[in-house]
Amino acid sequence: MRLTCMHCIRLGSSPSSLLTIMSYPRLTTEQMLRKDQKTISRQGTKVAISAIYMDLEVFLQRSGLIADLHALCQAHSYDALVAMTIFFNTHNEPVRQLAVFCPHAALRMTICGVLERSHSPSLKLTPAPSIHPNLQAYLQGNTQVSRKKLLPLLQEALSAYFDSMKIPSGQPETVGVSREQADKELDRAGNSLISGLSQDDEEPPLPPTPMNSLVDECPLDQGLPKFSAEVIFEKCSQISLSESTTASLSKK
């Protein structure tokens, strides 16, 4: 399609010294953001990333922008929205900028942290003045990083966000306690549980042998009796005599 003056606006007075930028005079904020948009999601959390071909500074000056962003996120169940702008300056050099809009502070901080600390690739982000606490803007120094290369970083940010939100099964959520303190408490509870299980696994000690009065009075309680040769001979003689007497009586 051939561009006309209706599609381009000269911004000679703009601080960024642009020659021309793409303009969407008849599009709403939602239409601009959804015109070239991708989405990623994980565990029900959805992040949208839109490409906008204009200066981010001009985009942020749109009337009612924050209300429009809130309405867009609610209408399409977006938890966060990333706008990636690109245009060419007076030297025909590409300029890229980023804006992260997210009403959820923890998710917004995680996304911004991953993007700022990324080294592969390095975006070389420079924070820019923001118009709202829920929106963070950046100048992207590395213009070689396109939206395609940005998507894996957003996936990484979602993973980091859910890792930070994990709570062990069966453990109540700790309120007003730092994550480090909560981890220490969980370690203590785990060690106590392991100690208790190890004690339960051990065989219980055998009960003491009950006292028995009959056994206590047994002659063997004092040890084996002492036998002499005479006693044994006498006993054998008695047995032999008893057997002889029994045999004689049976013959009669």
FIVO-226127 format. One line per field, with one value per residue: residue in one letter; x, y, z of N, C-alpha, C, O in turn. Coordinates in steps of 0.05 Angstrom, whole numbers, padded with zeros to 5 digits. Example, Ala and Ser with C-alpha at 12.3 -4.5 7.8 and 13.67 -1.06 7.14 Angstrom:
REM FIVO-226127
res	(A  S)
n.u	(00264  00257)
n.v	(-00114  -00045)
n.w	(00156  00142)
ca.u	(00246  00273)
ca.v	(-00090  -00021)
ca.w	(00156  00143)
c.u	(00264  00258)
c.v	(-00066  00001)
c.w	(00156  00157)
o.u	(00285  00268)
o.v	(-00066  00023)
o.w	(00169  00161)
This chain:
REM FIVO-226127
res	(M  R  L  T  C  M  H  C  I  R  L  G  S  S  P  S  S  L  L  T  I  M  S  Y  P  R  L  T  T  E  Q  M  L  R  K  D  Q  K  T  I  S  R  Q  G  T  K  V  A  I  S  A  I  Y  M  D  L  E  V  F  L  Q  R  S  G  L  I  A  D  L  H  A  L  C  Q  A  H  S  Y  D  A  L  V  A  M  T  I  F  F  N  T  H  N  E  P  V  R  Q  L  A  V  F  C  P  H  A  A  L  R  M  T  I  C  G  V  L  E  R  S  H  S  P  S  L  K  L  T  P  A  P  S  I  H  P  N  L  Q  A  Y  L  Q  G  N  T  Q  V  S  R  K  K  L  L  P  L  L  Q  E  A  L  S  A  Y  F  D  S  M  K  I  P  S  G  Q  P  E  T  V  G  V  S  R  E  Q  A  D  K  E  L  D  R  A  G  N  S  L  I  S  G  L  S  Q  D  D  E  E  P  P  L  P  P  T  P  M  N  S  L  V  D  E  C  P  L  D  Q  G  L  P  K  F  S  A  E  V  I  F  E  K  C  S  Q  I  S  L  S  E  S  T  T  A  S  L  S  K  K)
n.u	(00017  00011  00041  00014  00008  -00028  -00014  00035  00071  00103  00153  00185  00193  00199  00232  00263  00281  00259  00249  00205  00149  00112  00041  -00022  -00075  -00130  -00138  -00155  -00126  -00127  -00134  -00086  -00049  -00065  -00059  -00010  00008  00031  00021  00037  00032  00026  00007  -00043  -00030  -00024  00014  00020  00052  00065  00079  00097  00099  00123  00146  00158  00152  00115  00072  00060  00038  -00014  -00083  -00117  -00090  -00072  -00120  -00141  -00104  -00113  -00166  -00159  -00127  -00162  -00205  -00183  -00160  -00106  -00048  -00003  00027  00069  00099  00133  00169  00190  00226  00255  00309  00333  00380  00370  00374  00356  00312  00296  00248  00220  00162  00132  00073  00037  -00009  00001  00046  00088  00094  00106  00155  00186  00186  00211  00260  00283  00288  00323  00369  00385  00432  00438  00400  00433  00397  00410  00383  00358  00328  00270  00234  00172  00100  00065  00056  00047  00071  00130  00181  00231  00292  00319  00381  00407  00391  00386  00357  00299  00227  00218  00263  00255  00213  00228  00254  00212  00184  00220  00217  00165  00171  00208  00176  00135  00166  00183  00136  00122  00096  00108  00072  00019  00039  00024  00013  00061  00054  00080  00132  00199  00224  00271  00270  00223  00240  00279  00247  00217  00258  00272  00225  00223  00269  00255  00212  00237  00271  00233  00210  00253  00260  00212  00219  00256  00267  00227  00251  00262  00216  00229  00245  00192  00184  00183  00157  00159  00202  00241  00244  00264  00308  00350  00361  00403  00445  00475  00470  00521  00550  00575  00618  00603  00550  00526  00536  00507  00456  00448  00451  00405  00366  00377  00366  00313  00291  00303  00273  00222  00221  00224  00176  00141  00150  00130)
n.v	(-00024  00044  00097  00157  00227  00223  00179  00189  00230  00289  00302  00348  00379  00343  00314  00270  00279  00259  00242  00222  00183  00123  00127  00119  00145  00134  00091  00058  00052  -00002  -00027  -00013  -00041  -00094  -00103  -00124  -00172  -00219  -00275  -00306  -00359  -00388  -00434  -00409  -00356  -00300  -00267  -00213  -00189  -00134  -00105  -00041  00011  00064  00121  00109  00149  00183  00149  00140  00187  00187  00202  00181  00133  00096  00078  00054  00012  -00018  -00034  -00064  -00107  -00130  -00145  -00184  -00219  -00211  -00214  -00185  -00136  -00124  -00075  -00065  -00021  00006  00047  00094  00138  00205  00193  00149  00104  00046  00049  00022  00010  -00006  -00023  -00042  -00061  -00076  -00092  -00124  -00124  -00160  -00195  -00157  -00136  -00182  -00193  -00146  -00150  -00197  -00182  -00137  -00160  -00196  -00232  -00263  -00259  -00195  -00139  -00088  -00047  00017  00050  00091  00153  00143  00143  00122  00082  00027  00019  00009  00038  00032  00047  00012  -00011  -00050  -00060  -00104  -00143  -00172  -00179  -00234  -00255  -00237  -00264  -00316  -00296  -00274  -00321  -00344  -00307  -00316  -00368  -00359  -00327  -00362  -00399  -00368  -00363  -00411  -00455  -00502  -00565  -00573  -00536  -00477  -00412  -00362  -00301  -00236  -00252  -00260  -00292  -00321  -00331  -00361  -00406  -00427  -00442  -00482  -00519  -00533  -00557  -00600  -00629  -00644  -00677  -00718  -00737  -00757  -00797  -00832  -00851  -00878  -00919  -00952  -01014  -01029  -01032  -01095  -01120  -01125  -01189  -01221  -01229  -01292  -01331  -01386  -01401  -01374  -01403  -01451  -01507  -01506  -01454  -01439  -01459  -01517  -01581  -01614  -01675  -01736  -01793  -01835  -01825  -01830  -01885  -01909  -01894  -01920  -01972  -01976  -01972  -02019  -02059  -02050  -02064  -02120  -02140  -02131  -02166  -02217  -02221  -02223  -02274  -02309)
n.w	(00000  -00016  00018  00045  00062  00102  00131  00153  00199  00209  00256  00273  00318  00359  00416  00403  00353  00304  00236  00205  00227  00233  00235  00267  00256  00257  00289  00350  00416  00431  00381  00357  00388  00382  00329  00311  00345  00394  00439  00500  00549  00614  00661  00666  00668  00627  00578  00535  00476  00437  00373  00355  00309  00319  00355  00423  00461  00439  00435  00489  00503  00488  00496  00554  00559  00600  00622  00577  00570  00616  00606  00560  00578  00615  00582  00549  00583  00597  00636  00635  00593  00539  00502  00442  00409  00345  00302  00254  00259  00244  00219  00192  00224  00261  00317  00378  00429  00493  00531  00591  00616  00673  00721  00765  00815  00831  00787  00747  00765  00762  00707  00687  00714  00692  00638  00643  00664  00627  00588  00544  00495  00504  00521  00533  00563  00580  00631  00624  00636  00669  00662  00696  00755  00744  00696  00661  00624  00572  00538  00486  00477  00446  00384  00353  00376  00365  00367  00363  00387  00437  00459  00482  00529  00557  00568  00602  00643  00662  00682  00723  00755  00773  00799  00842  00869  00890  00939  00988  00989  01035  01070  01104  01077  01089  01121  01121  01131  01112  01052  01060  01115  01117  01088  01123  01167  01143  01132  01184  01202  01166  01182  01234  01222  01193  01233  01270  01239  01233  01284  01292  01256  01279  01315  01371  01439  01473  01522  01593  01623  01655  01726  01758  01808  01815  01784  01811  01858  01843  01847  01811  01809  01840  01813  01780  01812  01851  01833  01857  01846  01879  01892  01842  01831  01872  01859  01811  01829  01860  01820  01791  01829  01838  01789  01788  01830  01812  01768  01793  01822  01780  01759  01797)
ca.u	(00000  00026  00037  00008  00012  -00046  -00002  00060  00070  00130  00157  00209  00197  00201  00258  00278  00290  00250  00240  00177  00142  00086  00020  -00047  -00094  -00157  -00139  -00155  -00103  -00130  -00129  -00057  -00034  -00072  -00054  00013  00011  00035  00016  00048  00018  00035  -00009  -00065  -00020  -00020  00029  00018  00074  00056  00098  00085  00118  00123  00162  00144  00145  00090  00051  00053  00023  -00042  -00103  -00130  -00074  -00072  -00147  -00143  -00088  -00128  -00190  -00150  -00119  -00186  -00222  -00170  -00147  -00077  -00037  00018  00028  00095  00098  00160  00167  00212  00224  00281  00315  00341  00403  00360  00382  00333  00310  00277  00240  00203  00145  00120  00050  00027  -00019  00011  00073  00108  00098  00119  00183  00200  00191  00231  00285  00294  00296  00345  00393  00390  00458  00437  00416  00433  00380  00422  00361  00361  00301  00260  00213  00146  00077  00047  00071  00044  00084  00159  00191  00260  00306  00333  00406  00413  00369  00385  00339  00272  00206  00222  00284  00246  00193  00240  00259  00186  00178  00238  00206  00142  00182  00219  00154  00121  00185  00183  00110  00117  00093  00107  00046  00013  00050  00008  00028  00071  00049  00097  00157  00215  00227  00293  00260  00204  00255  00291  00226  00210  00280  00270  00202  00231  00288  00240  00196  00255  00280  00211  00206  00275  00255  00190  00228  00273  00252  00224  00267  00247  00208  00244  00233  00176  00192  00167  00164  00166  00229  00259  00248  00274  00335  00370  00367  00429  00465  00473  00479  00547  00547  00600  00617  00589  00522  00517  00537  00485  00431  00447  00446  00377  00351  00381  00352  00284  00284  00305  00250  00198  00222  00219  00148  00126  00153  00112)
ca.v	(00000  00069  00115  00185  00244  00215  00157  00197  00255  00300  00310  00364  00390  00321  00312  00248  00289  00241  00253  00213  00158  00112  00137  00105  00166  00125  00067  00061  00040  -00031  -00035  -00010  -00062  -00120  -00105  -00142  -00181  -00247  -00280  -00331  -00364  -00410  -00439  -00390  -00328  -00294  -00242  -00205  -00172  -00121  -00089  -00015  00025  00092  00129  00103  00174  00193  00130  00143  00212  00183  00208  00159  00109  00077  00066  00036  -00011  -00034  -00045  -00084  -00130  -00143  -00156  -00207  -00235  -00208  -00207  -00165  -00127  -00113  -00061  -00063  -00001  00009  00068  00102  00166  00222  00181  00123  00083  00036  00054  00004  00017  -00026  -00014  -00064  -00053  -00099  -00083  -00141  -00114  -00182  -00204  -00135  -00135  -00205  -00190  -00125  -00160  -00216  -00167  -00120  -00176  -00216  -00230  -00279  -00236  -00171  -00119  -00062  -00030  00041  00059  00117  00163  00129  00160  00109  00061  00001  00018  00015  00043  00029  00050  -00013  -00005  -00070  -00060  -00130  -00161  -00168  -00191  -00263  -00262  -00228  -00283  -00335  -00282  -00272  -00347  -00347  -00290  -00331  -00391  -00347  -00317  -00384  -00411  -00352  -00364  -00439  -00460  -00532  -00576  -00577  -00515  -00452  -00389  -00345  -00273  -00218  -00264  -00261  -00318  -00335  -00341  -00383  -00430  -00438  -00455  -00507  -00538  -00543  -00575  -00624  -00644  -00656  -00698  -00740  -00749  -00772  -00821  -00851  -00863  -00897  -00942  -00969  -01034  -01022  -01050  -01118  -01115  -01142  -01215  -01219  -01246  -01316  -01341  -01414  -01403  -01364  -01423  -01475  -01514  -01498  -01425  -01437  -01473  -01546  -01596  -01628  -01704  -01751  -01821  -01853  -01820  -01841  -01914  -01916  -01890  -01942  -01997  -01976  -01978  -02047  -02074  -02047  -02080  -02148  -02147  -02132  -02190  -02240  -02221  -02230  -02303  -02323)
ca.w	(00000  -00018  00041  00039  00085  00123  00146  00165  00212  00214  00284  00275  00345  00378  00428  00391  00326  00283  00210  00203  00241  00225  00252  00265  00264  00260  00305  00379  00429  00430  00354  00351  00402  00373  00301  00308  00372  00401  00467  00513  00574  00630  00685  00667  00667  00599  00572  00507  00466  00413  00358  00347  00291  00325  00379  00448  00475  00427  00443  00517  00506  00479  00516  00566  00553  00622  00623  00554  00575  00636  00593  00541  00594  00626  00561  00537  00605  00598  00662  00629  00565  00532  00476  00431  00387  00327  00281  00244  00265  00221  00205  00182  00242  00276  00345  00391  00456  00506  00553  00605  00632  00688  00747  00787  00821  00831  00759  00732  00774  00752  00678  00683  00724  00673  00614  00649  00670  00606  00574  00520  00486  00521  00509  00539  00569  00596  00641  00615  00654  00666  00667  00715  00770  00732  00670  00660  00597  00568  00512  00480  00464  00426  00365  00338  00390  00355  00384  00362  00407  00463  00469  00502  00554  00571  00578  00625  00665  00673  00698  00747  00771  00786  00819  00866  00882  00898  00968  00992  00995  01063  01087  01102  01066  01111  01116  01136  01137  01088  01039  01073  01141  01112  01080  01147  01182  01129  01137  01212  01203  01152  01198  01256  01211  01187  01258  01281  01223  01238  01310  01289  01241  01296  01330  01400  01457  01484  01550  01612  01629  01680  01749  01762  01834  01813  01774  01831  01879  01831  01857  01792  01811  01853  01797  01778  01836  01848  01834  01861  01835  01897  01889  01817  01834  01890  01845  01791  01844  01867  01796  01784  01849  01834  01765  01796  01847  01794  01752  01810  01827  01756  01754  01815)
c.u	(00018  00020  00032  00013  -00006  -00034  00024  00056  00098  00132  00183  00214  00199  00229  00275  00288  00283  00244  00211  00173  00115  00065  -00005  -00069  -00122  -00160  -00140  -00130  -00104  -00124  -00100  -00042  -00040  -00067  -00031  00021  00015  00029  00029  00033  00030  00019  -00031  -00056  -00012  -00006  00027  00042  00066  00079  00084  00106  00116  00140  00146  00136  00119  00067  00041  00038  -00006  -00061  -00116  -00116  -00076  -00099  -00151  -00128  -00102  -00151  -00181  -00142  -00143  -00203  -00210  -00155  -00117  -00068  -00015  00018  00055  00092  00127  00158  00193  00206  00252  00285  00324  00365  00396  00370  00358  00334  00289  00272  00221  00186  00131  00098  00039  00017  -00009  00041  00094  00114  00113  00149  00199  00206  00213  00259  00299  00304  00321  00371  00401  00417  00458  00409  00415  00417  00392  00400  00369  00333  00295  00239  00186  00123  00058  00063  00069  00057  00113  00168  00221  00268  00323  00358  00414  00389  00367  00366  00310  00252  00209  00242  00275  00227  00205  00247  00234  00178  00195  00227  00182  00151  00193  00197  00140  00140  00185  00157  00104  00116  00091  00079  00042  00024  00033  00026  00036  00067  00067  00124  00173  00217  00249  00285  00241  00219  00269  00271  00218  00232  00278  00247  00209  00250  00274  00224  00214  00265  00258  00207  00228  00271  00232  00199  00244  00256  00250  00241  00250  00240  00224  00229  00217  00187  00173  00176  00171  00194  00249  00265  00259  00302  00357  00377  00394  00451  00461  00483  00506  00543  00575  00597  00601  00559  00511  00516  00513  00459  00427  00440  00416  00359  00352  00366  00322  00275  00284  00281  00225  00198  00215  00189  00132  00127  00134  00084)
c.v	(00025  00087  00143  00201  00237  00193  00165  00225  00265  00310  00325  00374  00368  00320  00290  00255  00269  00255  00247  00188  00148  00121  00121  00125  00156  00100  00074  00048  00009  -00041  -00034  -00034  -00089  -00124  -00124  -00152  -00211  -00251  -00306  -00334  -00387  -00411  -00417  -00361  -00322  -00267  -00237  -00186  -00161  -00105  -00064  00001  00055  00097  00123  00128  00185  00175  00134  00169  00210  00189  00183  00132  00088  00063  00047  00010  -00030  -00048  -00068  -00110  -00145  -00157  -00182  -00224  -00234  -00200  -00186  -00160  -00114  -00100  -00057  -00044  -00001  00031  00076  00132  00181  00211  00154  00099  00073  00043  00036  00013  -00004  -00012  -00039  -00053  -00078  -00089  -00100  -00135  -00137  -00191  -00182  -00134  -00158  -00202  -00169  -00135  -00178  -00201  -00150  -00136  -00195  -00210  -00246  -00280  -00214  -00149  -00091  -00041  -00006  00050  00087  00127  00150  00148  00147  00087  00033  -00002  00026  00016  00041  00038  00025  -00008  -00025  -00073  -00086  -00149  -00155  -00181  -00222  -00271  -00254  -00249  -00304  -00322  -00279  -00299  -00353  -00331  -00304  -00354  -00380  -00337  -00339  -00398  -00395  -00354  -00392  -00440  -00491  -00541  -00581  -00556  -00490  -00430  -00370  -00316  -00256  -00230  -00266  -00289  -00334  -00346  -00364  -00409  -00443  -00453  -00482  -00528  -00550  -00564  -00602  -00641  -00658  -00680  -00723  -00753  -00766  -00798  -00841  -00865  -00884  -00922  -00961  -00989  -01026  -01041  -01072  -01112  -01133  -01168  -01213  -01238  -01269  -01329  -01370  -01418  -01395  -01385  -01449  -01481  -01506  -01469  -01420  -01450  -01503  -01560  -01610  -01658  -01716  -01779  -01839  -01849  -01832  -01872  -01923  -01914  -01912  -01968  -01999  -01982  -02007  -02065  -02073  -02064  -02110  -02157  -02149  -02157  -02215  -02242  -02230  -02260  -02318  -02321)
c.w	(00000  00005  00031  00064  00108  00141  00159  00177  00217  00242  00287  00303  00366  00389  00415  00363  00304  00258  00205  00219  00231  00245  00246  00273  00269  00277  00335  00390  00427  00401  00347  00364  00392  00343  00295  00336  00375  00431  00475  00539  00588  00656  00688  00667  00638  00596  00542  00500  00439  00400  00349  00332  00295  00350  00404  00463  00465  00435  00471  00522  00496  00502  00527  00562  00575  00625  00600  00558  00595  00622  00574  00556  00606  00605  00549  00557  00603  00626  00659  00599  00559  00504  00467  00407  00370  00307  00273  00249  00240  00206  00194  00198  00258  00305  00357  00420  00467  00528  00565  00622  00646  00715  00771  00792  00819  00803  00743  00740  00764  00723  00673  00692  00704  00648  00620  00653  00648  00592  00548  00510  00507  00507  00513  00544  00587  00605  00632  00635  00648  00674  00688  00730  00758  00705  00672  00631  00595  00540  00508  00464  00442  00407  00349  00351  00381  00374  00385  00383  00435  00476  00489  00529  00570  00583  00603  00649  00678  00691  00724  00766  00786  00805  00845  00882  00893  00929  00971  00999  01025  01081  01083  01091  01089  01103  01133  01143  01111  01078  01052  01100  01137  01105  01105  01164  01169  01133  01165  01214  01189  01168  01221  01246  01205  01212  01271  01265  01229  01264  01308  01274  01257  01311  01359  01417  01468  01513  01568  01618  01655  01701  01752  01789  01833  01803  01795  01852  01868  01841  01837  01793  01824  01837  01797  01803  01831  01853  01838  01849  01852  01894  01864  01819  01851  01875  01824  01805  01851  01843  01789  01804  01845  01810  01772  01812  01831  01778  01768  01816  01803  01750  01773  01806)
o.u	(00037  -00004  00043  00022  -00001  -00042  00035  00041  00115  00114  00201  00237  00202  00248  00300  00301  00300  00236  00195  00192  00099  00070  -00010  -00081  -00137  -00182  -00127  -00115  -00084  -00111  -00089  -00024  -00023  -00071  -00032  00039  00003  00031  00032  00023  00043  00017  -00035  -00073  00004  -00012  00032  00050  00060  00095  00063  00129  00108  00148  00122  00115  00102  00045  00018  00026  -00020  -00056  -00125  -00129  -00082  -00100  -00164  -00137  -00102  -00156  -00195  -00148  -00143  -00213  -00225  -00139  -00104  -00080  -00008  00011  00062  00084  00143  00146  00214  00184  00272  00267  00322  00369  00413  00374  00341  00356  00266  00291  00208  00194  00120  00102  00033  00033  -00011  00058  00115  00138  00131  00166  00222  00228  00231  00279  00323  00325  00339  00393  00421  00424  00476  00394  00397  00424  00385  00399  00385  00317  00312  00227  00178  00126  00039  00081  00087  00055  00120  00164  00235  00252  00339  00356  00425  00370  00348  00358  00299  00259  00204  00239  00287  00225  00193  00245  00235  00167  00186  00229  00179  00140  00188  00200  00135  00131  00187  00157  00083  00132  00074  00065  00060  00018  00028  00050  00019  00075  00070  00138  00162  00213  00246  00292  00242  00211  00270  00277  00214  00226  00283  00250  00201  00247  00281  00222  00206  00267  00264  00201  00222  00277  00234  00188  00246  00233  00270  00243  00226  00256  00233  00205  00228  00197  00149  00198  00188  00209  00270  00287  00262  00318  00379  00396  00406  00474  00444  00503  00511  00533  00595  00574  00587  00544  00489  00497  00501  00441  00405  00425  00404  00340  00332  00353  00308  00253  00267  00270  00208  00176  00202  00178  00111  00109  00124  00066)
o.v	(00026  00092  00152  00191  00246  00189  00150  00241  00250  00325  00317  00379  00375  00324  00292  00239  00262  00279  00265  00174  00164  00122  00111  00122  00168  00089  00093  00035  -00004  -00061  -00051  -00045  -00107  -00146  -00139  -00140  -00227  -00232  -00324  -00315  -00405  -00391  -00407  -00343  -00336  -00247  -00255  -00170  -00176  -00093  -00065  00003  00069  00078  00131  00128  00195  00184  00133  00173  00230  00181  00166  00111  00065  00039  00026  -00011  -00054  -00072  -00088  -00132  -00170  -00179  -00200  -00242  -00255  -00182  -00171  -00177  -00095  -00114  -00046  -00051  -00008  00033  00065  00148  00171  00219  00138  00077  00089  00042  00035  00023  -00019  00007  -00055  -00038  -00098  -00077  -00091  -00140  -00133  -00196  -00189  -00131  -00156  -00208  -00174  -00129  -00177  -00207  -00148  -00127  -00209  -00187  -00242  -00299  -00213  -00141  -00072  -00020  -00009  00058  00105  00110  00146  00166  00160  00075  00017  -00023  00046  -00003  00047  00036  00019  00000  -00017  -00086  -00089  -00169  -00134  -00193  -00234  -00293  -00263  -00251  -00309  -00335  -00281  -00301  -00364  -00340  -00303  -00358  -00392  -00340  -00337  -00409  -00406  -00347  -00396  -00428  -00503  -00528  -00592  -00556  -00482  -00429  -00364  -00307  -00261  -00219  -00272  -00309  -00358  -00369  -00383  -00430  -00468  -00475  -00502  -00551  -00574  -00585  -00623  -00666  -00680  -00700  -00745  -00778  -00788  -00819  -00865  -00888  -00905  -00943  -00985  -00984  -01018  -01065  -01067  -01101  -01154  -01169  -01205  -01260  -01266  -01338  -01379  -01435  -01406  -01386  -01468  -01463  -01501  -01460  -01399  -01452  -01513  -01551  -01618  -01666  -01709  -01788  -01857  -01869  -01844  -01884  -01943  -01931  -01923  -01985  -02020  -01997  -02020  -02085  -02093  -02075  -02125  -02178  -02166  -02168  -02233  -02264  -02243  -02271  -02339  -02331)
o.w	(00015  00011  00011  00084  00130  00164  00176  00167  00227  00252  00301  00310  00390  00374  00416  00350  00288  00258  00201  00224  00221  00269  00224  00294  00284  00280  00344  00376  00422  00398  00333  00351  00392  00332  00275  00348  00359  00446  00460  00551  00576  00670  00710  00667  00626  00610  00526  00517  00421  00414  00337  00340  00277  00363  00406  00476  00480  00441  00477  00544  00496  00524  00512  00563  00569  00629  00604  00550  00592  00627  00572  00548  00606  00609  00541  00550  00608  00638  00677  00583  00573  00485  00481  00386  00380  00296  00284  00245  00218  00183  00187  00188  00266  00317  00347  00434  00452  00541  00550  00641  00634  00731  00794  00775  00808  00797  00728  00722  00757  00714  00658  00679  00699  00637  00603  00645  00650  00586  00531  00515  00524  00485  00498  00531  00605  00588  00632  00648  00625  00691  00696  00718  00761  00692  00684  00616  00615  00521  00525  00441  00422  00413  00334  00339  00389  00395  00406  00395  00455  00500  00509  00549  00595  00604  00623  00672  00702  00712  00745  00791  00810  00826  00866  00906  00905  00943  00959  01014  01038  01105  01060  01096  01106  01082  01157  01161  01090  01092  01056  01106  01152  01113  01107  01175  01183  01136  01168  01226  01198  01168  01228  01260  01211  01213  01281  01277  01230  01267  01320  01279  01251  01318  01371  01410  01473  01528  01559  01617  01675  01696  01750  01792  01848  01813  01798  01863  01884  01845  01845  01781  01819  01846  01812  01815  01808  01874  01826  01843  01843  01894  01864  01809  01844  01879  01821  01794  01850  01846  01782  01795  01848  01811  01762  01808  01835  01773  01758  01816  01806  01738  01764  01819)
